[in-house]
Amino acid sequence: MVFLGLALTADLEHVASAILSKDADVHVTVQCSSCRETHPTIVTVSPSTTMPMSGSRGDANLVMKCKFCRREGSISYVDTFTAPDAPFSTPKVECRGLDITAWHPRAGWTVTASESATVWTDVDLSEDWFEYDDKAGVPVSIAELQPTVTRL
């Protein structure tokens, strides 16, 4: 069992915080921790979906079998993770039998401006994001996103 924080770094302009909604799907690239085979497509982990784990009484948000060695792996949401001195609040997950090698931010973010506390909801961070804060009269942006996976 491994706990991972899905962290983000980016160039921010007038951004106080960016928080991923607790019910937003997370898109990850996974690798089997037994045979090290990487799944060929991006996998979606949904916090609103739970699946039973075979041979266990527990549930997980994603349960899948490796296509190569047929071993089962799972990913479960645990909490949110905020790196020290970071404005991003991202998921903390528990992995069993799977390793997350990359994650791909998409929609579901709430961004708060630092100058006026203006809030934008359901922001898509699959690419650079630019907006204008009318209250403060300044541009607001999140650019050069670098998602990382941190072992906790």
Protein Blocks (a to p, Z undefined) as FASTA:
>chain_A
ZZdddddddddehiabdcddfkbccddddddfklopacfbdcdddfkbccddehiabdcf
bdcddfklopacddddfbdcddehiabdcdddddehiacfbdcddehiacddfklopace
hiafkbccddddfknopacddehiacddddZZ
